[in-house]
């Protein structure tokens, strides 16, 4: 009906269309009604008019005259469609013509009518065939066809509906549009073809919540909290009015629930506009709020999203806004953050990895590579560190920094750690059996704190050593400094039990955490692994030290600190491993101050098990250089 191409036409044009051949009826005038009928019609409480086959008013009753504010007799001869605005849209006009021709039984619509005095009212208009006593659709005498036009004033009902809708779509505390109205406007904006009306085809949202609002409710009560929300709403509204754009007007400010608000910018001009709005919002909330006898300060975190409307859904837009709001809070609060597709992709990847970690263990998607730990004096391989890799079917080979933290968060580090331990010990035993003429090398396995708390690590290690036949002294377990220092209760008991078993305990990344050297004497630790940050200061040789320091390179204090730590470790009966050894100059200086073993790209990157076999028993001239030549840097 709304798709018709027919437009409004004068009612007089309808007369010729109603012919003998078209309708089977010839045009005839409506006869004068009997006096009794006329009396009932005139005094009826419903506003009515009789319309002839040409669409002209034959007669109107007093109620219709009163409703329209005019003399009912003056309405006779007027065009009925114009009287009640039936030609204002093509769909209604077409339906009215169908009723007039007898092709449609009834038309009912709601129209806004203007009275003679200029006032307007909402009316429900009904047009249907005029039925006589016989129900034949004529005037009662069977002489002429006609229509009965009835008009009912529904202004009060419309006003009530409007009030109810306002209550339904607005927040009672702040009187702002609520979540329902916000999403209604957002959906309409995304569905509108704004390009066709001179719009930008873009949309933006500032999604914010108040930092620490719960503390206000808990401390001052919900009544004060509600007053604070209302005051925030006033400032946001003023901020939106000041940011009104000539093309799209002021942004819509809505309360989405709790202490969450949103500002919707239709036909946005780009991220700069949204960034300016977010900055203005933060500035508007900065001055303290005076609430009766209380003076409260509040800040907000704002997530900002701006994009093309094409291809965007309300759900996708608000998910992006919610994610960006989370970033703003994580970045320190009291700030706005712009949506970053790359950061979001990393977040989505992180979620995808977390969801598939446990199944990946069962599917055998993990593998171990090994990096040699080399004796600083003779260049021989003393041991290897087992480093896990995830052969992900979608993201390729992933290093441990991409997923170990996730495994610790969801607890999958426990089964994954068991797999690493068992696989590494089996491999160490295979090397031992394959090279019986060489001193066996140890294998070093990283252990997360959660493995100590959430599993029976001692039982797992004992079972693995028994299954593989590997001697306990050929297994080294590495824990971070922050995890070991200050250990008490269960963690300390676990470390002591493992040490009593003969397993070596190493502190990884030593020097970056608590560095409580005095506590070392009470821990069952046998190895310190110096953090690479110290070793990087050794990258220049002695001749160029002065120039390097002048250029911001090596720091002589690094060598003093490392030498002191090495000497203290040796006095406590501990050996020292230097990580991240990359140059021969570093190796030489570390060897001179007493480091026992080194690990880094100078010797080898992490490699597959068969590459380690080539190193066993190999020590070229000058020690480390020989190991480097044996493996190379793939």
C-alpha positions in Angstrom: 0.0 0.0 0.0 2.8 2.4 0.9 4.7 1.4 -2.2 2.2 2.8 -4.7 3.4 5.5 -7.1 0.0 7.2 -7.1 0.0 10.7 -5.5 -2.7 12.9 -4.2 -5.3 14.1 -6.7 -8.3 16.4 -6.5 -11.4 14.6 -5.4 -13.3 15.9 -8.4 -11.1 13.6 -10.6 -12.8 10.6 -9.0 -16.2 11.3 -10.6 -15.5 10.2 -14.1 -13.7 7.1 -12.8 -17.0 5.7 -11.4 -18.8 4.8 -14.6 -21.2 2.1 -15.6 -18.4 0.1 -17.2 -16.0 0.5 -14.3 -18.3 -0.1 -11.3 -21.6 -1.2 -12.8 -23.2 1.9 -11.2 -24.1 5.3 -12.7 -23.3 8.5 -10.7 -26.4 9.6 -8.8 -27.1 12.2 -6.1 -27.7 11.1 -2.6 -31.4 11.6 -1.7 -32.5 13.6 1.3 -32.8 11.4 4.3 -36.1 11.0 6.2 -36.6 13.5 9.1 -36.0 10.8 11.8 -32.7 9.8 10.2 -31.7 13.4 9.9 -32.4 14.0 13.5 -30.3 11.1 14.8 -27.5 12.0 12.4 -27.5 15.7 13.5 -27.4 15.1 17.2 -25.2 12.0 17.3 -22.2 12.3 19.8 -19.9 10.9 17.1 -18.6 13.4 14.6 -19.9 12.3 11.2 -20.3 13.3 7.6 -22.0 11.8 4.6 -19.7 11.7 1.5 -21.0 11.1 -2.0 -19.5 9.0 -4.8 -17.4 11.9 -5.9 -15.7 12.4 -2.5 -17.7 15.5 -1.6 -19.4 16.1 1.7 -23.1 16.0 1.4 -23.9 16.8 5.0 -22.1 17.0 8.3 -23.5 16.8 11.8 -23.1 19.3 14.6 -20.5 17.2 16.4 -18.2 17.4 13.5 -18.7 21.1 13.2 -17.9 21.6 16.8 -14.8 19.3 16.6 -13.4 21.3 13.6 -14.5 24.6 15.0 -16.8 25.6 12.1 -20.4 25.7 11.0 -21.5 22.1 9.9 -23.6 23.6 7.1 -20.4 25.3 5.7 -18.8 21.8 5.3 -21.3 20.7 2.7 -19.7 20.5 -0.7 -16.1 20.5 0.6 -13.6 17.8 -0.4 -13.8 15.1 2.3 -10.2 14.0 1.8 -8.9 17.5 2.4 -11.1 17.9 5.4 -9.4 15.1 7.3 -6.0 15.2 5.6 -6.3 11.8 3.7 -4.1 13.0 0.9 -1.0 13.7 3.0 0.6 10.3 2.1 0.3 8.1 -0.9 -0.6 5.0 1.0 -3.6 6.5 2.8 -4.8 8.3 -0.4 -4.7 5.1 -2.4 -6.7 3.2 0.3 -9.3 6.0 0.5 -9.8 5.8 -3.3 -10.3 2.0 -3.0 -13.0 2.5 -0.4 -14.7 5.2 -2.5 -14.8 2.8 -5.5 -16.1 -0.1 -3.5 -12.9 -2.1 -3.8 -12.1 -1.9 -0.1 -14.5 -2.3 2.8 -13.0 0.3 5.2 -10.3 2.8 5.9 -9.2 3.6 9.4 -6.2 5.9 10.2 -5.1 8.5 12.7 -4.6 12.1 11.5 -3.5 15.4 13.1 -6.2 17.9 12.2 -6.2 21.7 12.4 -9.2 23.5 13.7 -10.5 26.7 12.3 -9.1 28.6 15.3 -5.6 27.3 14.6 -5.4 24.6 17.3 -4.7 21.0 16.4 -6.0 17.7 17.6 -5.4 14.0 17.0 -8.3 12.2 15.4 -9.1 8.7 14.4 -10.7 8.8 11.0 -12.9 6.0 9.7 -14.4 5.8 6.2 -16.8 3.0 5.2 -19.8 2.5 3.0 -23.0 4.1 4.2 -25.4 1.3 5.1 -29.1 1.8 4.9 -31.8 -0.2 6.8 -31.3 -3.1 4.5 -27.5 -3.1 4.8 -27.1 -2.6 1.1 -24.5 0.0 1.4 -26.7 2.8 0.2 -28.4 5.8 1.8 -31.3 3.8 3.0 -33.5 4.2 0.0 -31.4 2.2 -2.4 -31.1 5.2 -4.7 -27.4 6.4 -4.4 -24.2 5.0 -3.1 -22.2 6.9 -0.5 -19.7 6.8 2.4 -20.0 7.6 6.1 -17.0 9.5 7.4 -16.6 9.4 11.2 -14.1 11.3 13.2 -13.2 10.6 16.9 -11.0 12.9 19.0 -8.2 10.8 20.4 -6.0 13.6 21.6 -6.3 12.6 25.3 -5.4 9.0 24.5 -2.4 10.1 22.4 -1.2 12.4 25.1 -1.5 9.6 27.7 0.3 7.2 25.4 3.0 9.8 24.9 3.4 10.2 28.7 3.5 6.5 29.2 6.2 6.1 26.5 8.2 8.9 28.0 8.1 7.1 31.4 9.0 3.9 29.7 11.9 5.4 27.7 13.4 7.7 30.3 15.4 7.1 33.5 13.5 8.3 36.6 16.6 9.4 38.5 18.3 11.5 35.9 15.4 12.0 33.5 17.7 11.1 30.6 16.8 8.7 27.9 17.3 5.1 29.2 18.9 2.1 27.6 15.8 1.2 25.5 15.5 4.6 23.9 19.3 4.8 23.4 19.3 1.5 21.4 16.2 2.6 19.5 17.9 5.8 18.4 21.2 3.9 17.7 19.4 1.3 15.6 17.5 3.9 13.6 20.7 5.9 13.0 22.5 2.8 11.7 19.6 1.8 9.5 19.2 5.3 8.0 20.8 6.1 4.7 22.3 9.3 5.9 24.4 9.8 2.7 21.2 10.3 0.8 20.2 13.2 3.1 23.6 15.0 3.2 24.9 13.1 6.2 28.4 11.7 6.8 27.4 8.0 7.0 29.4 7.8 10.3 28.5 7.4 13.9 30.3 7.7 17.2 29.7 6.8 20.9 31.3 7.9 24.1 30.6 5.2 26.7 31.5 6.2 30.2 31.1 5.1 33.8 32.0 6.8 37.0 35.2 5.7 38.8 34.6 4.6 42.3 30.8 5.3 42.3 30.1 2.3 44.5 32.1 3.9 47.3 29.8 6.9 47.2 26.8 4.6 47.6 28.4 2.6 50.4 29.6 5.7 52.3 26.9 8.2 51.8 23.9 6.1 50.9 21.9 5.6 47.7 19.9 8.8 48.1 23.1 10.8 47.8 24.3 8.5 45.1 21.1 9.3 43.1 21.6 13.0 43.6 25.1 12.7 42.3 23.9 10.8 39.2 21.4 13.5 38.5 24.0 16.2 38.8 26.3 14.3 36.5 23.5 14.0 34.0 23.0 17.8 34.1 26.7 18.4 33.3 26.7 15.8 30.5 23.6 17.4 29.0 25.2 20.9 29.1 28.4 19.4 27.6 26.3 17.8 24.8 24.5 21.1 24.1 27.8 22.9 23.8 29.1 20.3 21.4 26.0 20.5 19.2 26.8 20.1 15.5 25.1 22.2 12.8 24.3 19.0 10.8 23.2 16.6 13.5 22.4 18.7 16.5 23.4 17.8 20.1 24.5 14.3 20.9 22.0 12.1 22.6 22.9 11.7 26.3 21.5 8.5 27.9 21.9 6.6 31.2 22.4 3.0 30.4 22.1 1.7 33.9 24.0 2.0 37.2 26.7 4.7 36.8 27.0 4.1 33.1 26.2 6.8 30.6 26.5 7.2 26.8 26.6 10.0 24.3 25.5 9.1 20.8 26.8 11.3 17.9 24.9 10.8 14.7 26.6 11.9 11.4 29.9 12.2 13.2 32.7 13.9 11.3 35.6 11.7 12.5 37.5 10.6 15.6 38.6 14.1 16.3 35.1 15.1 17.0 34.6 12.2 19.4 38.0 12.8 21.1 37.0 16.5 21.7 33.7 15.4 23.1 35.3 12.9 25.4 37.8 15.5 26.6 35.0 17.9 27.3 33.1 15.3 29.3 36.1 14.7 31.5 36.6 18.4 32.0 32.9 18.9 32.8 33.1 16.3 35.6 36.3 17.7 37.1 34.9 20.4 39.4 33.5 19.0 42.7 29.7 18.5 43.1 27.9 20.5 45.7 25.2 18.2 47.0 23.4 19.8 50.0 25.9 19.6 52.8 28.3 17.4 50.9 31.0 18.2 48.5 31.9 15.2 46.3 34.4 14.7 43.6 34.1 12.1 40.9 36.0 11.1 37.8 35.0 9.0 34.8 36.6 6.6 32.4 35.4 7.0 28.7 35.6 4.5 25.9 35.4 6.2 22.5 34.3 4.4 19.2 33.8 6.1 15.8 33.2 4.3 12.5 31.1 4.1 9.4 27.5 3.1 9.8 27.7 0.7 6.9 28.3 -2.8 8.1 28.0 -1.8 11.8 25.3 -3.3 14.1 24.2 -1.9 17.5 25.7 -5.0 19.2 29.1 -4.7 17.5 29.3 -1.0 18.2 28.5 -1.3 21.9 30.8 -4.3 22.3 33.6 -2.2 21.0 32.6 0.7 23.3 32.5 -1.6 26.3 35.9 -3.0 25.4 37.4 0.4 25.1 35.9 1.5 28.4 37.6 -1.4 30.0 40.9 -0.3 28.5 40.4 3.2 29.8 40.0 1.8 33.3 42.9 -0.6 32.9 45.1 2.2 31.7 44.6 4.1 35.0 41.0 5.6 35.0 40.0 9.3 34.7 40.8 9.2 31.0 39.4 8.5 27.6 40.6 5.8 25.3 40.0 5.4 21.6 39.0 2.0 20.2 42.1 0.4 18.6 41.3 -2.4 16.1 44.8 -3.9 16.5 44.5 -4.0 20.3 41.1 -5.5 20.0 42.4 -8.1 17.6 45.1 -9.0 20.2 42.4 -9.3 22.9 40.2 -11.5 20.7 43.3 -13.7 19.9 44.0 -13.9 23.6 40.4 -15.0 24.3 40.6 -17.6 21.4 43.9 -18.9 22.8 42.5 -19.2 26.3 39.4 -21.1 25.0 41.6 -23.7 23.2 44.4 -24.2 25.6 43.2 -27.3 27.4 42.0 -29.0 24.2 45.4 -28.2 22.6 47.2 -30.2 25.3 45.0 -33.2 24.5 45.5 -32.8 20.7 49.3 -32.7 21.1 49.8 -29.2 19.7 52.8 -28.4 21.9 56.5 -29.1 21.4 59.7 -28.4 23.3 62.8 -26.7 22.1 66.0 -26.6 24.1 68.6 -23.9 24.7 72.1 -24.9 25.8 73.6 -23.8 29.2 77.3 -23.7 28.5 80.3 -23.8 30.9 82.0 -20.5 30.8 85.5 -22.0 31.2 85.5 -24.9 28.7 82.5 -24.1 26.5 81.0 -27.5 27.0 77.2 -28.0 27.2 76.3 -28.6 30.8 72.6 -28.6 30.5 69.6 -27.3 28.5 66.6 -25.2 29.3 63.3 -26.7 28.0 61.2 -24.0 26.3 57.7 -24.8 25.1 56.2 -23.8 21.7 52.5 -24.0 20.7 52.0 -25.2 17.1 48.7 -23.4 16.8 46.6 -24.5 13.7 45.4 -20.9 13.2 48.2 -18.6 14.6 51.3 -20.6 13.8 54.1 -21.2 16.2 53.6 -19.3 19.4 56.3 -18.5 22.0 55.5 -19.1 25.7 55.0 -15.3 26.3 51.8 -15.6 24.2 50.1 -18.2 26.3 51.8 -19.1 29.6 50.1 -16.2 31.4 46.8 -17.4 30.1 47.5 -20.9 31.3 48.3 -19.6 34.7 45.1 -17.6 34.9 42.8 -20.5 34.0 44.7 -23.3 35.7 45.7 -25.2 32.6 49.3 -24.6 33.5 49.0 -27.6 35.8 48.4 -30.3 33.1 50.6 -28.3 30.7 53.4 -28.3 33.3 53.1 -32.0 33.8 53.5 -32.6 30.1 56.5 -30.3 29.9 58.2 -32.1 32.8 57.5 -35.5 31.5 58.6 -34.7 27.9 61.8 -32.9 29.0 62.9 -35.7 31.3 62.3 -38.3 28.7 64.4 -36.3 26.2 67.2 -35.9 28.8 67.3 -39.6 29.4 67.4 -40.3 25.6 70.4 -38.0 25.2 72.1 -39.8 28.1 71.6 -43.2 26.6 72.7 -42.0 23.1 75.9 -40.5 24.4 77.1 -42.9 27.2 80.7 -41.7 26.7 79.9 -38.1 27.6 79.0 -36.7 31.0 75.2 -36.5 31.1 73.6 -33.1 30.7 70.8 -31.8 33.0 67.5 -30.4 31.8 66.0 -27.2 33.3 62.2 -26.9 33.4 60.3 -23.7 34.3 57.7 -24.1 37.1 54.8 -21.7 37.7 53.8 -20.7 41.2 50.3 -22.1 40.5 51.8 -25.5 40.0 53.2 -25.4 43.5 49.8 -24.5 45.0 47.4 -26.3 42.8 49.1 -29.7 42.3 51.3 -32.2 44.1 54.5 -31.1 42.4 56.7 -33.3 44.6 54.6 -36.4 43.6 54.6 -35.4 39.9 58.4 -35.0 39.9 59.0 -38.3 41.7 56.6 -40.2 39.4 58.3 -38.7 36.3 61.8 -39.5 37.4 60.8 -43.0 38.1 59.1 -43.4 34.8 62.0 -42.0 32.8 64.9 -43.4 34.8 66.5 -39.9 34.9 68.6 -39.2 38.0 67.2 -36.4 40.2 70.5 -34.4 40.0 69.9 -34.1 36.2 66.7 -32.2 36.7 66.7 -28.5 37.5 63.4 -26.6 38.3 63.3 -22.9 37.6 61.1 -20.5 39.6 61.0 -16.7 39.3 62.6 -14.6 42.0 59.3 -13.1 43.1 57.8 -16.5 43.5 60.7 -17.9 45.6 61.7 -14.9 47.8 59.6 -14.8 51.0 58.3 -18.4 50.4 56.7 -19.9 53.5 54.3 -22.6 54.3 53.5 -25.0 51.4 55.8 -23.4 48.8 58.8 -23.7 51.1 57.9 -27.2 52.1 57.7 -28.2 48.4 61.1 -26.7 47.6 62.7 -28.4 50.5 61.2 -31.8 49.6 62.4 -31.5 46.0 65.9 -30.4 47.1 66.0 -33.4 49.5 65.1 -35.6 46.6 68.2 -34.4 44.8 66.5 -32.0 42.3 68.3 -28.7 41.8 66.3 -25.5 42.3 67.2 -22.4 40.3 65.9 -18.8 40.8 65.2 -17.3 37.3 65.6 -13.6 36.4 67.5 -13.0 39.6 68.1 -9.3 40.4 64.8 -7.9 39.1 62.6 -8.7 42.0 63.0 -8.6 45.8 66.8 -9.3 45.6 66.8 -10.3 49.3 70.2 -11.9 49.3 70.2 -12.7 53.0 67.1 -14.8 52.5 68.9 -17.1 50.1 70.7 -18.9 52.9 67.4 -20.2 54.2 66.1 -21.5 50.8 67.0 -24.8 49.2 68.3 -23.1 46.1 71.4 -24.2 44.2 71.5 -21.9 41.2 71.0 -18.2 40.5 70.2 -17.2 36.9 71.1 -13.5 36.5 68.6 -11.4 34.6 69.6 -10.4 31.1 69.3 -6.7 32.0 72.6 -7.0 33.9 74.3 -9.0 31.1 73.3 -6.4 28.4 75.6 -3.9 30.2 78.6 -6.2 29.4 78.2 -5.9 25.6 81.4 -3.7 25.1 84.9 -4.8 25.5 87.3 -3.2 28.0 89.0 -1.0 25.4 85.8 0.7 24.3 84.2 0.9 27.8 85.0 4.6 28.2 83.6 5.6 24.8 80.6 3.4 25.3 79.8 4.9 28.7 80.1 8.4 27.2 77.6 7.4 24.5 75.1 6.0 27.0 76.2 2.4 26.5 77.7 0.1 29.2 77.5 1.1 32.8 80.6 0.1 34.9 78.3 -0.2 37.9 76.7 -3.3 36.2 80.0 -5.2 36.4 80.5 -4.2 40.1 77.0 -5.4 41.0 77.2 -8.6 39.1 80.6 -9.4 40.5 79.3 -8.8 44.0 76.3 -11.1 43.4 78.5 -13.8 42.0 80.9 -13.7 44.9 78.0 -13.8 47.4 76.4 -16.7 45.6 79.6 -18.7 45.6 80.1 -18.0 49.3 76.6 -19.5 49.8 77.5 -22.5 47.7 75.4 -21.5 44.7 76.4 -21.5 41.0 75.6 -18.6 38.7 74.2 -18.7 35.2 74.2 -15.5 33.0 71.3 -15.2 30.7 71.1 -13.3 27.3 74.8 -13.7 26.5 75.1 -12.4 22.9 78.7 -11.4 22.3 82.2 -12.8 22.9 83.1 -9.7 24.9 80.2 -10.3 27.3 81.2 -13.9 27.7 84.8 -12.9 28.4 84.0 -10.4 31.1 81.4 -12.7 32.7 83.9 -15.5 32.8 86.5 -13.1 34.4 84.2 -12.2 37.3 83.4 -15.8 38.0 80.0 -16.7 36.3 79.8 -20.5 36.0 77.5 -21.0 33.0 76.1 -18.9 30.2 73.0 -19.0 28.1 72.1 -16.9 25.0 72.3 -16.5 21.3 76.1 -16.5 21.4 75.9 -20.2 21.9 72.6 -21.1 20.4 69.0 -20.1 20.0 66.4 -22.6 21.2 66.6 -25.6 18.9 65.0 -29.0 18.3 66.4 -32.0 20.3 68.4 -33.4 17.4 70.4 -30.2 17.2 71.5 -30.5 20.8 73.0 -34.0 20.1 75.5 -32.3 17.8 76.8 -30.2 20.6 77.3 -32.9 23.2 81.0 -33.5 23.7 81.9 -30.6 21.5 84.2 -27.7 22.7 86.1 -25.8 20.1 89.0 -23.4 20.6 88.3 -20.7 23.1 85.3 -22.5 24.6 82.1 -20.6 23.7 83.1 -19.8 20.2 83.4 -23.5 19.5 79.8 -24.1 20.7 78.6 -21.3 18.5 80.2 -22.9 15.5 78.7 -26.3 16.4 75.1 -25.1 16.4 75.0 -21.7 14.8 72.1 -19.2 14.9 69.3 -20.5 12.8 
